[in-house]
Amino acid sequence: ILRHPVVQVGLALLYSIQDPLSEMDTCEALSFLKRFTKSRKCSAEELLRTAATFKVSHRMLSALEAAYNWQEESQLIVIKDLNSGQVHWVVQALSDSTPGPQAEDEEEESSVPRAFRK
């Protein structure tokens, strides 16, 4: 797994606010994100430590980039097995009419919560 620090930091920031963000509509979420960037107080060390826990590969970035060409909305789902530490991810369309999901591990595909939506 290669390191992509900018993406890792972005995922760490989203991870820290995903619960309240998931309850908001688009307009409210955009306002929240604008305020969040100005009011968030965290140390660089803490942010980088959290960011380092997100393993981002070229394969994942390529799958995300390909999803932007889909007509339907897509989502990135990342699941970490707390017992083994193993991370599974999938990029998939929210409707069935898009070409199949591009996944590193397709086992968790059907019963996982939505997270980090496009």
Jmol script that loads the backbone (N, CA, C; Angstrom):
load data "model"
ATOM      1  N   ILE A   1       0.859  -1.181   0.000  1.00  0.00           N
ATOM      2  CA  ILE A   1       0.000   0.000   0.000  1.00  0.00           C
ATOM      3  C   ILE A   1       0.901   1.238   0.000  1.00  0.00           C
ATOM      4  N   LEU A   2       0.608   2.120  -0.914  1.00  0.00           N
ATOM      5  CA  LEU A   2       1.353   3.364  -0.997  1.00  0.00           C
ATOM      6  C   LEU A   2       0.662   4.420  -0.154  1.00  0.00           C
ATOM      7  N   ARG A   3       1.387   5.435   0.213  1.00  0.00           N
ATOM      8  CA  ARG A   3       0.834   6.516   1.018  1.00  0.00           C
ATOM      9  C   ARG A   3       0.423   7.675   0.117  1.00  0.00           C
ATOM     10  N   HIS A   4      -0.738   8.212   0.346  1.00  0.00           N
ATOM     11  CA  HIS A   4      -1.250   9.389  -0.349  1.00  0.00           C
ATOM     12  C   HIS A   4      -1.706  10.345   0.742  1.00  0.00           C
ATOM     13  N   PRO A   5      -0.784  11.152   1.297  1.00  0.00           N
ATOM     14  CA  PRO A   5      -1.084  11.945   2.496  1.00  0.00           C
ATOM     15  C   PRO A   5      -2.257  12.908   2.355  1.00  0.00           C
ATOM     16  N   VAL A   6      -2.437  13.533   1.216  1.00  0.00           N
ATOM     17  CA  VAL A   6      -3.539  14.482   1.074  1.00  0.00           C
ATOM     18  C   VAL A   6      -4.875  13.749   1.178  1.00  0.00           C
ATOM     19  N   VAL A   7      -4.989  12.614   0.517  1.00  0.00           N
ATOM     20  CA  VAL A   7      -6.212  11.817   0.585  1.00  0.00           C
ATOM     21  C   VAL A   7      -6.411  11.273   1.994  1.00  0.00           C
ATOM     22  N   GLN A   8      -5.339  10.823   2.620  1.00  0.00           N
ATOM     23  CA  GLN A   8      -5.430  10.285   3.977  1.00  0.00           C
ATOM     24  C   GLN A   8      -5.922  11.352   4.959  1.00  0.00           C
ATOM     25  N   VAL A   9      -5.417  12.565   4.846  1.00  0.00           N
ATOM     26  CA  VAL A   9      -5.847  13.651   5.736  1.00  0.00           C
ATOM     27  C   VAL A   9      -7.320  13.969   5.477  1.00  0.00           C
ATOM     28  N   GLY A  10      -7.723  13.999   4.204  1.00  0.00           N
ATOM     29  CA  GLY A  10      -9.129  14.235   3.877  1.00  0.00           C
ATOM     30  C   GLY A  10     -10.032  13.177   4.486  1.00  0.00           C
ATOM     31  N   LEU A  11      -9.622  11.916   4.393  1.00  0.00           N
ATOM     32  CA  LEU A  11     -10.409  10.835   4.988  1.00  0.00           C
ATOM     33  C   LEU A  11     -10.458  10.957   6.505  1.00  0.00           C
ATOM     34  N   ALA A  12      -9.358  11.351   7.111  1.00  0.00           N
ATOM     35  CA  ALA A  12      -9.327  11.528   8.570  1.00  0.00           C
ATOM     36  C   ALA A  12     -10.287  12.638   8.997  1.00  0.00           C
ATOM     37  N   LEU A  13     -10.320  13.729   8.248  1.00  0.00           N
ATOM     38  CA  LEU A  13     -11.240  14.822   8.571  1.00  0.00           C
ATOM     39  C   LEU A  13     -12.692  14.382   8.396  1.00  0.00           C
ATOM     40  N   LEU A  14     -12.996  13.700   7.297  1.00  0.00           N
ATOM     41  CA  LEU A  14     -14.352  13.204   7.083  1.00  0.00           C
ATOM     42  C   LEU A  14     -14.753  12.190   8.153  1.00  0.00           C
ATOM     43  N   TYR A  15     -13.807  11.347   8.532  1.00  0.00           N
ATOM     44  CA  TYR A  15     -14.073  10.349   9.568  1.00  0.00           C
ATOM     45  C   TYR A  15     -14.505  11.030  10.868  1.00  0.00           C
ATOM     46  N   SER A  16     -13.860  12.138  11.192  1.00  0.00           N
ATOM     47  CA  SER A  16     -14.149  12.817  12.451  1.00  0.00           C
ATOM     48  C   SER A  16     -15.528  13.478  12.471  1.00  0.00           C
ATOM     49  N   ILE A  17     -16.121  13.719  11.306  1.00  0.00           N
ATOM     50  CA  ILE A  17     -17.425  14.398  11.263  1.00  0.00           C
ATOM     51  C   ILE A  17     -18.497  13.596  10.522  1.00  0.00           C
ATOM     52  N   GLN A  18     -18.235  12.335  10.203  1.00  0.00           N
ATOM     53  CA  GLN A  18     -19.189  11.592   9.384  1.00  0.00           C
ATOM     54  C   GLN A  18     -20.557  11.405  10.042  1.00  0.00           C
ATOM     55  N   ASP A  19     -20.622  11.292  11.354  1.00  0.00           N
ATOM     56  CA  ASP A  19     -21.925  11.101  12.003  1.00  0.00           C
ATOM     57  C   ASP A  19     -22.841  12.309  11.830  1.00  0.00           C
ATOM     58  N   PRO A  20     -22.411  13.524  12.210  1.00  0.00           N
ATOM     59  CA  PRO A  20     -23.315  14.659  12.008  1.00  0.00           C
ATOM     60  C   PRO A  20     -23.549  14.965  10.522  1.00  0.00           C
ATOM     61  N   LEU A  21     -22.548  14.744   9.696  1.00  0.00           N
ATOM     62  CA  LEU A  21     -22.657  15.035   8.269  1.00  0.00           C
ATOM     63  C   LEU A  21     -23.704  14.158   7.593  1.00  0.00           C
ATOM     64  N   SER A  22     -23.819  12.924   8.016  1.00  0.00           N
ATOM     65  CA  SER A  22     -24.760  12.003   7.379  1.00  0.00           C
ATOM     66  C   SER A  22     -26.214  12.369   7.631  1.00  0.00           C
ATOM     67  N   GLU A  23     -26.477  13.209   8.628  1.00  0.00           N
ATOM     68  CA  GLU A  23     -27.845  13.616   8.965  1.00  0.00           C
ATOM     69  C   GLU A  23     -28.283  14.873   8.218  1.00  0.00           C
ATOM     70  N   MET A  24     -27.385  15.494   7.445  1.00  0.00           N
ATOM     71  CA  MET A  24     -27.664  16.794   6.827  1.00  0.00           C
ATOM     72  C   MET A  24     -27.991  16.665   5.349  1.00  0.00           C
ATOM     73  N   ASP A  25     -28.808  17.630   4.849  1.00  0.00           N
ATOM     74  CA  ASP A  25     -29.015  17.695   3.406  1.00  0.00           C
ATOM     75  C   ASP A  25     -27.808  18.408   2.794  1.00  0.00           C
ATOM     76  N   THR A  26     -27.746  18.475   1.489  1.00  0.00           N
ATOM     77  CA  THR A  26     -26.568  19.002   0.800  1.00  0.00           C
ATOM     78  C   THR A  26     -26.242  20.434   1.198  1.00  0.00           C
ATOM     79  N   CYS A  27     -27.232  21.306   1.202  1.00  0.00           N
ATOM     80  CA  CYS A  27     -27.003  22.712   1.535  1.00  0.00           C
ATOM     81  C   CYS A  27     -26.485  22.867   2.965  1.00  0.00           C
ATOM     82  N   GLU A  28     -27.123  22.180   3.881  1.00  0.00           N
ATOM     83  CA  GLU A  28     -26.711  22.223   5.279  1.00  0.00           C
ATOM     84  C   GLU A  28     -25.299  21.662   5.453  1.00  0.00           C
ATOM     85  N   ALA A  29     -24.991  20.577   4.730  1.00  0.00           N
ATOM     86  CA  ALA A  29     -23.660  19.963   4.813  1.00  0.00           C
ATOM     87  C   ALA A  29     -22.585  20.917   4.301  1.00  0.00           C
ATOM     88  N   LEU A  30     -22.850  21.610   3.200  1.00  0.00           N
ATOM     89  CA  LEU A  30     -21.869  22.558   2.662  1.00  0.00           C
ATOM     90  C   LEU A  30     -21.608  23.701   3.637  1.00  0.00           C
ATOM     91  N   SER A  31     -22.660  24.208   4.266  1.00  0.00           N
ATOM     92  CA  SER A  31     -22.492  25.261   5.285  1.00  0.00           C
ATOM     93  C   SER A  31     -21.691  24.739   6.473  1.00  0.00           C
ATOM     94  N   PHE A  32     -22.028  23.530   6.899  1.00  0.00           N
ATOM     95  CA  PHE A  32     -21.316  22.911   8.013  1.00  0.00           C
ATOM     96  C   PHE A  32     -19.825  22.753   7.693  1.00  0.00           C
ATOM     97  N   LEU A  33     -19.525  22.269   6.484  1.00  0.00           N
ATOM     98  CA  LEU A  33     -18.121  22.072   6.096  1.00  0.00           C
ATOM     99  C   LEU A  33     -17.362  23.394   6.045  1.00  0.00           C
ATOM    100  N   LYS A  34     -18.015  24.451   5.581  1.00  0.00           N
ATOM    101  CA  LYS A  34     -17.365  25.766   5.544  1.00  0.00           C
ATOM    102  C   LYS A  34     -17.039  26.238   6.961  1.00  0.00           C
ATOM    103  N   ARG A  35     -17.994  26.097   7.874  1.00  0.00           N
ATOM    104  CA  ARG A  35     -17.755  26.482   9.277  1.00  0.00           C
ATOM    105  C   ARG A  35     -16.722  25.570   9.931  1.00  0.00           C
ATOM    106  N   PHE A  36     -16.808  24.292   9.627  1.00  0.00           N
ATOM    107  CA  PHE A  36     -15.907  23.295  10.202  1.00  0.00           C
ATOM    108  C   PHE A  36     -14.445  23.627   9.903  1.00  0.00           C
ATOM    109  N   THR A  37     -14.162  24.016   8.683  1.00  0.00           N
ATOM    110  CA  THR A  37     -12.765  24.308   8.320  1.00  0.00           C
ATOM    111  C   THR A  37     -12.212  25.509   9.073  1.00  0.00           C
ATOM    112  N   LYS A  38     -13.084  26.422   9.460  1.00  0.00           N
ATOM    113  CA  LYS A  38     -12.631  27.605  10.194  1.00  0.00           C
ATOM    114  C   LYS A  38     -12.586  27.385  11.700  1.00  0.00           C
ATOM    115  N   SER A  39     -13.456  26.510  12.200  1.00  0.00           N
ATOM    116  CA  SER A  39     -13.562  26.356  13.649  1.00  0.00           C
ATOM    117  C   SER A  39     -12.853  25.125  14.205  1.00  0.00           C
ATOM    118  N   ARG A  40     -12.493  24.190  13.365  1.00  0.00           N
ATOM    119  CA  ARG A  40     -11.876  22.933  13.830  1.00  0.00           C
ATOM    120  C   ARG A  40     -10.514  23.214  14.439  1.00  0.00           C
ATOM    121  N   LYS A  41     -10.345  22.771  15.650  1.00  0.00           N
ATOM    122  CA  LYS A  41      -9.070  22.927  16.341  1.00  0.00           C
ATOM    123  C   LYS A  41      -8.520  21.545  16.662  1.00  0.00           C
ATOM    124  N   CYS A  42      -7.499  21.138  15.966  1.00  0.00           N
ATOM    125  CA  CYS A  42      -6.839  19.876  16.277  1.00  0.00           C
ATOM    126  C   CYS A  42      -5.355  20.029  15.960  1.00  0.00           C
ATOM    127  N   SER A  43      -4.563  19.286  16.669  1.00  0.00           N
ATOM    128  CA  SER A  43      -3.126  19.391  16.453  1.00  0.00           C
ATOM    129  C   SER A  43      -2.750  18.657  15.174  1.00  0.00           C
ATOM    130  N   ALA A  44      -1.700  19.132  14.543  1.00  0.00           N
ATOM    131  CA  ALA A  44      -1.215  18.491  13.322  1.00  0.00           C
ATOM    132  C   ALA A  44      -0.815  17.048  13.604  1.00  0.00           C
ATOM    133  N   GLU A  45      -0.212  16.808  14.760  1.00  0.00           N
ATOM    134  CA  GLU A  45       0.218  15.456  15.111  1.00  0.00           C
ATOM    135  C   GLU A  45      -0.975  14.509  15.225  1.00  0.00           C
ATOM    136  N   GLU A  46      -2.040  14.980  15.871  1.00  0.00           N
ATOM    137  CA  GLU A  46      -3.245  14.162  16.027  1.00  0.00           C
ATOM    138  C   GLU A  46      -3.874  13.852  14.663  1.00  0.00           C
ATOM    139  N   LEU A  47      -3.966  14.868  13.813  1.00  0.00           N
ATOM    140  CA  LEU A  47      -4.554  14.685  12.490  1.00  0.00           C
ATOM    141  C   LEU A  47      -3.725  13.711  11.649  1.00  0.00           C
ATOM    142  N   LEU A  48      -2.414  13.866  11.662  1.00  0.00           N
ATOM    143  CA  LEU A  48      -1.546  12.974  10.885  1.00  0.00           C
ATOM    144  C   LEU A  48      -1.561  11.551  11.435  1.00  0.00           C
ATOM    145  N   ARG A  49      -1.681  11.419  12.746  1.00  0.00           N
ATOM    146  CA  ARG A  49      -1.763  10.089  13.358  1.00  0.00           C
ATOM    147  C   ARG A  49      -3.039   9.370  12.901  1.00  0.00           C
ATOM    148  N   THR A  50      -4.156  10.101  12.887  1.00  0.00           N
ATOM    149  CA  THR A  50      -5.416   9.526  12.401  1.00  0.00           C
ATOM    150  C   THR A  50      -5.328   9.241  10.908  1.00  0.00           C
ATOM    151  N   ALA A  51      -4.755  10.161  10.157  1.00  0.00           N
ATOM    152  CA  ALA A  51      -4.630   9.987   8.706  1.00  0.00           C
ATOM    153  C   ALA A  51      -3.814   8.750   8.357  1.00  0.00           C
ATOM    154  N   ALA A  52      -2.794   8.467   9.145  1.00  0.00           N
ATOM    155  CA  ALA A  52      -1.934   7.309   8.874  1.00  0.00           C
ATOM    156  C   ALA A  52      -2.673   5.981   9.008  1.00  0.00           C
ATOM    157  N   THR A  53      -3.829   5.988   9.673  1.00  0.00           N
ATOM    158  CA  THR A  53      -4.590   4.745   9.816  1.00  0.00           C
ATOM    159  C   THR A  53      -5.388   4.416   8.560  1.00  0.00           C
ATOM    160  N   PHE A  54      -5.509   5.370   7.632  1.00  0.00           N
ATOM    161  CA  PHE A  54      -6.218   5.134   6.373  1.00  0.00           C
ATOM    162  C   PHE A  54      -5.208   4.722   5.311  1.00  0.00           C
ATOM    163  N   LYS A  55      -5.305   3.485   4.883  1.00  0.00           N
ATOM    164  CA  LYS A  55      -4.423   2.969   3.843  1.00  0.00           C
ATOM    165  C   LYS A  55      -5.066   3.260   2.493  1.00  0.00           C
ATOM    166  N   VAL A  56      -4.444   4.103   1.700  1.00  0.00           N
ATOM    167  CA  VAL A  56      -4.994   4.505   0.407  1.00  0.00           C
ATOM    168  C   VAL A  56      -4.055   4.013  -0.693  1.00  0.00           C
ATOM    169  N   SER A  57      -4.587   3.204  -1.591  1.00  0.00           N
ATOM    170  CA  SER A  57      -3.778   2.646  -2.674  1.00  0.00           C
ATOM    171  C   SER A  57      -4.087   3.352  -3.993  1.00  0.00           C
ATOM    172  N   HIS A  58      -3.210   3.163  -4.962  1.00  0.00           N
ATOM    173  CA  HIS A  58      -3.476   3.679  -6.305  1.00  0.00           C
ATOM    174  C   HIS A  58      -4.737   3.039  -6.861  1.00  0.00           C
ATOM    175  N   ARG A  59      -4.958   1.784  -6.537  1.00  0.00           N
ATOM    176  CA  ARG A  59      -6.138   1.064  -7.002  1.00  0.00           C
ATOM    177  C   ARG A  59      -7.421   1.726  -6.495  1.00  0.00           C
ATOM    178  N   MET A  60      -7.432   2.124  -5.216  1.00  0.00           N
ATOM    179  CA  MET A  60      -8.597   2.793  -4.658  1.00  0.00           C
ATOM    180  C   MET A  60      -8.826   4.134  -5.349  1.00  0.00           C
ATOM    181  N   LEU A  61      -7.764   4.912  -5.538  1.00  0.00           N
ATOM    182  CA  LEU A  61      -7.899   6.217  -6.188  1.00  0.00           C
ATOM    183  C   LEU A  61      -8.383   6.060  -7.625  1.00  0.00           C
ATOM    184  N   SER A  62      -7.900   5.050  -8.317  1.00  0.00           N
ATOM    185  CA  SER A  62      -8.346   4.797  -9.695  1.00  0.00           C
ATOM    186  C   SER A  62      -9.826   4.430  -9.730  1.00  0.00           C
ATOM    187  N   ALA A  63     -10.271   3.622  -8.780  1.00  0.00           N
ATOM    188  CA  ALA A  63     -11.685   3.245  -8.713  1.00  0.00           C
ATOM    189  C   ALA A  63     -12.560   4.470  -8.435  1.00  0.00           C
ATOM    190  N   LEU A  64     -12.112   5.349  -7.554  1.00  0.00           N
ATOM    191  CA  LEU A  64     -12.857   6.573  -7.262  1.00  0.00           C
ATOM    192  C   LEU A  64     -12.916   7.479  -8.483  1.00  0.00           C
ATOM    193  N   GLU A  65     -11.792   7.612  -9.169  1.00  0.00           N
ATOM    194  CA  GLU A  65     -11.754   8.446 -10.371  1.00  0.00           C
ATOM    195  C   GLU A  65     -12.697   7.891 -11.445  1.00  0.00           C
ATOM    196  N   ALA A  66     -12.706   6.586 -11.632  1.00  0.00           N
ATOM    197  CA  ALA A  66     -13.593   5.964 -12.615  1.00  0.00           C
ATOM    198  C   ALA A  66     -15.056   6.197 -12.255  1.00  0.00           C
ATOM    199  N   ALA A  67     -15.376   6.219 -10.971  1.00  0.00           N
ATOM    200  CA  ALA A  67     -16.758   6.404 -10.527  1.00  0.00           C
ATOM    201  C   ALA A  67     -17.299   7.781 -10.897  1.00  0.00           C
ATOM    202  N   TYR A  68     -16.436   8.770 -11.058  1.00  0.00           N
ATOM    203  CA  TYR A  68     -16.903  10.100 -11.442  1.00  0.00           C
ATOM    204  C   TYR A  68     -17.469  10.111 -12.852  1.00  0.00           C
ATOM    205  N   ASN A  69     -17.170   9.121 -13.669  1.00  0.00           N
ATOM    206  CA  ASN A  69     -17.707   9.028 -15.023  1.00  0.00           C
ATOM    207  C   ASN A  69     -19.056   8.318 -15.068  1.00  0.00           C
ATOM    208  N   TRP A  70     -19.487   7.741 -13.969  1.00  0.00           N
ATOM    209  CA  TRP A  70     -20.772   7.052 -13.921  1.00  0.00           C
ATOM    210  C   TRP A  70     -21.894   8.081 -13.901  1.00  0.00           C
ATOM    211  N   GLN A  71     -23.025   7.727 -14.474  1.00  0.00           N
ATOM    212  CA  GLN A  71     -24.185   8.619 -14.483  1.00  0.00           C
ATOM    213  C   GLN A  71     -24.800   8.741 -13.085  1.00  0.00           C
ATOM    214  N   GLU A  72     -24.841   7.640 -12.348  1.00  0.00           N
ATOM    215  CA  GLU A  72     -25.448   7.628 -11.028  1.00  0.00           C
ATOM    216  C   GLU A  72     -24.447   8.082  -9.974  1.00  0.00           C
ATOM    217  N   GLU A  73     -24.973   8.381  -8.795  1.00  0.00           N
ATOM    218  CA  GLU A  73     -24.095   8.692  -7.680  1.00  0.00           C
ATOM    219  C   GLU A  73     -23.339   7.434  -7.280  1.00  0.00           C
ATOM    220  N   SER A  74     -22.184   7.630  -6.706  1.00  0.00           N
ATOM    221  CA  SER A  74     -21.391   6.493  -6.242  1.00  0.00           C
ATOM    222  C   SER A  74     -20.988   6.740  -4.805  1.00  0.00           C
ATOM    223  N   GLN A  75     -20.475   5.699  -4.185  1.00  0.00           N
ATOM    224  CA  GLN A  75     -20.032   5.827  -2.802  1.00  0.00           C
ATOM    225  C   GLN A  75     -18.799   4.971  -2.572  1.00  0.00           C
ATOM    226  N   LEU A  76     -17.978   5.422  -1.657  1.00  0.00           N
ATOM    227  CA  LEU A  76     -16.825   4.666  -1.199  1.00  0.00           C
ATOM    228  C   LEU A  76     -17.183   4.137   0.176  1.00  0.00           C
ATOM    229  N   ILE A  77     -17.052   2.843   0.347  1.00  0.00           N
ATOM    230  CA  ILE A  77     -17.298   2.231   1.648  1.00  0.00           C
ATOM    231  C   ILE A  77     -15.976   1.650   2.125  1.00  0.00           C
ATOM    232  N   VAL A  78     -15.569   2.030   3.313  1.00  0.00           N
ATOM    233  CA  VAL A  78     -14.345   1.517   3.918  1.00  0.00           C
ATOM    234  C   VAL A  78     -14.725   0.885   5.250  1.00  0.00           C
ATOM    235  N   ILE A  79     -14.325  -0.362   5.432  1.00  0.00           N
ATOM    236  CA  ILE A  79     -14.624  -1.077   6.670  1.00  0.00           C
ATOM    237  C   ILE A  79     -13.332  -1.659   7.217  1.00  0.00           C
ATOM    238  N   LYS A  80     -13.097  -1.425   8.499  1.00  0.00           N
ATOM    239  CA  LYS A  80     -11.917  -1.973   9.150  1.00  0.00           C
ATOM    240  C   LYS A  80     -12.364  -3.025  10.162  1.00  0.00           C
ATOM    241  N   ASP A  81     -11.848  -4.228  10.007  1.00  0.00           N
ATOM    242  CA  ASP A  81     -12.118  -5.308  10.956  1.00  0.00           C
ATOM    243  C   ASP A  81     -11.297  -5.020  12.203  1.00  0.00           C
ATOM    244  N   LEU A  82     -11.967  -4.704  13.302  1.00  0.00           N
ATOM    245  CA  LEU A  82     -11.269  -4.326  14.529  1.00  0.00           C
ATOM    246  C   LEU A  82     -10.506  -5.484  15.156  1.00  0.00           C
ATOM    247  N   ASN A  83     -10.907  -6.712  14.859  1.00  0.00           N
ATOM    248  CA  ASN A  83     -10.197  -7.870  15.397  1.00  0.00           C
ATOM    249  C   ASN A  83      -8.892  -8.137  14.667  1.00  0.00           C
ATOM    250  N   SER A  84      -8.931  -8.075  13.333  1.00  0.00           N
ATOM    251  CA  SER A  84      -7.740  -8.402  12.545  1.00  0.00           C
ATOM    252  C   SER A  84      -6.977  -7.173  12.086  1.00  0.00           C
ATOM    253  N   GLY A  85      -7.641  -6.014  12.078  1.00  0.00           N
ATOM    254  CA  GLY A  85      -7.013  -4.803  11.571  1.00  0.00           C
ATOM    255  C   GLY A  85      -7.073  -4.710  10.052  1.00  0.00           C
ATOM    256  N   GLN A  86      -7.651  -5.696   9.406  1.00  0.00           N
ATOM    257  CA  GLN A  86      -7.738  -5.731   7.953  1.00  0.00           C
ATOM    258  C   GLN A  86      -8.782  -4.727   7.464  1.00  0.00           C
ATOM    259  N   VAL A  87      -8.452  -4.022   6.378  1.00  0.00           N
ATOM    260  CA  VAL A  87      -9.354  -3.021   5.818  1.00  0.00           C
ATOM    261  C   VAL A  87      -9.891  -3.525   4.484  1.00  0.00           C
ATOM    262  N   HIS A  88     -11.198  -3.377   4.305  1.00  0.00           N
ATOM    263  CA  HIS A  88     -11.872  -3.753   3.064  1.00  0.00           C
ATOM    264  C   HIS A  88     -12.542  -2.495   2.523  1.00  0.00           C
ATOM    265  N   TRP A  89     -12.545  -2.346   1.214  1.00  0.00           N
ATOM    266  CA  TRP A  89     -13.198  -1.184   0.628  1.00  0.00           C
ATOM    267  C   TRP A  89     -13.869  -1.568  -0.680  1.00  0.00           C
ATOM    268  N   VAL A  90     -14.828  -0.739  -1.082  1.00  0.00           N
ATOM    269  CA  VAL A  90     -15.512  -0.909  -2.356  1.00  0.00           C
ATOM    270  C   VAL A  90     -16.013   0.462  -2.819  1.00  0.00           C
ATOM    271  N   VAL A  91     -15.940   0.683  -4.120  1.00  0.00           N
ATOM    272  CA  VAL A  91     -16.578   1.836  -4.747  1.00  0.00           C
ATOM    273  C   VAL A  91     -17.735   1.261  -5.536  1.00  0.00           C
ATOM    274  N   GLN A  92     -18.944   1.752  -5.269  1.00  0.00           N
ATOM    275  CA  GLN A  92     -20.095   1.192  -5.967  1.00  0.00           C
ATOM    276  C   GLN A  92     -21.107   2.269  -6.297  1.00  0.00           C
ATOM    277  N   ALA A  93     -21.907   1.989  -7.312  1.00  0.00           N
ATOM    278  CA  ALA A  93     -22.989   2.888  -7.701  1.00  0.00           C
ATOM    279  C   ALA A  93     -24.147   2.712  -6.739  1.00  0.00           C
ATOM    280  N   LEU A  94     -24.942   3.755  -6.593  1.00  0.00           N
ATOM    281  CA  LEU A  94     -26.105   3.676  -5.723  1.00  0.00           C
ATOM    282  C   LEU A  94     -27.301   3.069  -6.428  1.00  0.00           C
ATOM    283  N   SER A  95     -27.224   2.891  -7.752  1.00  0.00           N
ATOM    284  CA  SER A  95     -28.294   2.196  -8.474  1.00  0.00           C
ATOM    285  C   SER A  95     -27.693   0.997  -9.190  1.00  0.00           C
ATOM    286  N   ASP A  96     -28.533   0.078  -9.626  1.00  0.00           N
ATOM    287  CA  ASP A  96     -28.062  -1.161 -10.242  1.00  0.00           C
ATOM    288  C   ASP A  96     -27.674  -1.022 -11.701  1.00  0.00           C
ATOM    289  N   SER A  97     -27.915   0.118 -12.355  1.00  0.00           N
ATOM    290  CA  SER A  97     -27.699   0.224 -13.795  1.00  0.00           C
ATOM    291  C   SER A  97     -26.270   0.574 -14.196  1.00  0.00           C
ATOM    292  N   THR A  98     -25.405   0.855 -13.237  1.00  0.00           N
ATOM    293  CA  THR A  98     -24.015   1.193 -13.543  1.00  0.00           C
ATOM    294  C   THR A  98     -23.192  -0.074 -13.630  1.00  0.00           C
ATOM    295  N   PRO A  99     -22.095  -0.039 -14.417  1.00  0.00           N
ATOM    296  CA  PRO A  99     -21.216  -1.204 -14.432  1.00  0.00           C
ATOM    297  C   PRO A  99     -20.840  -1.588 -13.021  1.00  0.00           C
ATOM    298  N   GLY A 100     -20.644  -2.861 -12.779  1.00  0.00           N
ATOM    299  CA  GLY A 100     -20.397  -3.404 -11.448  1.00  0.00           C
ATOM    300  C   GLY A 100     -19.381  -2.645 -10.633  1.00  0.00           C
ATOM    301  N   PRO A 101     -19.418  -2.842  -9.325  1.00  0.00           N
ATOM    302  CA  PRO A 101     -18.500  -2.141  -8.431  1.00  0.00           C
ATOM    303  C   PRO A 101     -17.064  -2.580  -8.666  1.00  0.00           C
ATOM    304  N   GLN A 102     -16.163  -1.659  -8.416  1.00  0.00           N
ATOM    305  CA  GLN A 102     -14.748  -1.976  -8.474  1.00  0.00           C
ATOM    306  C   GLN A 102     -14.296  -2.129  -7.035  1.00  0.00           C
ATOM    307  N   ALA A 103     -13.827  -3.312  -6.691  1.00  0.00           N
ATOM    308  CA  ALA A 103     -13.561  -3.567  -5.283  1.00  0.00           C
ATOM    309  C   ALA A 103     -12.253  -4.289  -5.085  1.00  0.00           C
ATOM    310  N   GLU A 104     -11.650  -4.013  -3.956  1.00  0.00           N
ATOM    311  CA  GLU A 104     -10.474  -4.758  -3.539  1.00  0.00           C
ATOM    312  C   GLU A 104     -10.922  -6.042  -2.877  1.00  0.00           C
ATOM    313  N   ASP A 105     -12.054  -5.974  -2.178  1.00  0.00           N
ATOM    314  CA  ASP A 105     -12.585  -7.122  -1.466  1.00  0.00           C
ATOM    315  C   ASP A 105     -14.104  -7.055  -1.567  1.00  0.00           C
ATOM    316  N   GLU A 106     -14.719  -7.984  -2.286  1.00  0.00           N
ATOM    317  CA  GLU A 106     -16.141  -7.908  -2.540  1.00  0.00           C
ATOM    318  C   GLU A 106     -16.978  -8.667  -1.522  1.00  0.00           C
ATOM    319  N   GLU A 107     -16.386  -9.259  -0.499  1.00  0.00           N
ATOM    320  CA  GLU A 107     -17.135 -10.025   0.484  1.00  0.00           C
ATOM    321  C   GLU A 107     -18.141  -9.180   1.238  1.00  0.00           C
ATOM    322  N   GLU A 108     -17.816  -7.956   1.615  1.00  0.00           N
ATOM    323  CA  GLU A 108     -18.647  -7.107   2.455  1.00  0.00           C
ATOM    324  C   GLU A 108     -19.662  -6.293   1.657  1.00  0.00           C
ATOM    325  N   GLU A 109     -19.766  -6.524   0.358  1.00  0.00           N
ATOM    326  CA  GLU A 109     -20.477  -5.665  -0.555  1.00  0.00           C
ATOM    327  C   GLU A 109     -21.943  -5.404  -0.217  1.00  0.00           C
ATOM    328  N   SER A 110     -22.687  -6.395   0.263  1.00  0.00           N
ATOM    329  CA  SER A 110     -24.121  -6.236   0.365  1.00  0.00           C
ATOM    330  C   SER A 110     -24.623  -5.662   1.685  1.00  0.00           C
ATOM    331  N   SER A 111     -23.945  -5.837   2.785  1.00  0.00           N
ATOM    332  CA  SER A 111     -24.519  -5.467   4.070  1.00  0.00           C
ATOM    333  C   SER A 111     -23.690  -4.454   4.843  1.00  0.00           C
ATOM    334  N   VAL A 112     -23.155  -3.459   4.157  1.00  0.00           N
ATOM    335  CA  VAL A 112     -22.336  -2.481   4.848  1.00  0.00           C
ATOM    336  C   VAL A 112     -23.006  -1.108   4.814  1.00  0.00           C
ATOM    337  N   PRO A 113     -22.769  -0.286   5.827  1.00  0.00           N
ATOM    338  CA  PRO A 113     -23.390   1.035   5.857  1.00  0.00           C
ATOM    339  C   PRO A 113     -22.749   1.970   4.838  1.00  0.00           C
ATOM    340  N   ARG A 114     -23.490   3.005   4.447  1.00  0.00           N
ATOM    341  CA  ARG A 114     -22.942   3.983   3.520  1.00  0.00           C
ATOM    342  C   ARG A 114     -21.992   4.908   4.264  1.00  0.00           C
ATOM    343  N   ALA A 115     -20.910   5.262   3.596  1.00  0.00           N
ATOM    344  CA  ALA A 115     -19.944   6.199   4.178  1.00  0.00           C
ATOM    345  C   ALA A 115     -19.170   6.855   3.057  1.00  0.00           C
ATOM    346  N   PHE A 116     -18.729   8.067   3.250  1.00  0.00           N
ATOM    347  CA  PHE A 116     -17.918   8.802   2.301  1.00  0.00           C
ATOM    348  C   PHE A 116     -18.551   8.810   0.910  1.00  0.00           C
ATOM    349  N   ARG A 117     -19.772   9.243   0.840  1.00  0.00           N
ATOM    350  CA  ARG A 117     -20.510   9.309  -0.412  1.00  0.00           C
ATOM    351  C   ARG A 117     -19.972  10.391  -1.323  1.00  0.00           C
ATOM    352  N   LYS A 118     -20.021  10.165  -2.629  1.00  0.00           N
ATOM    353  CA  LYS A 118     -19.564  11.155  -3.621  1.00  0.00           C
ATOM    354  C   LYS A 118     -20.479  12.346  -3.605  1.00  0.00           C
TER     355      LYS A 118
END
end "model"
wireframe off; spacefill off
backbone 0.3
color backbone group
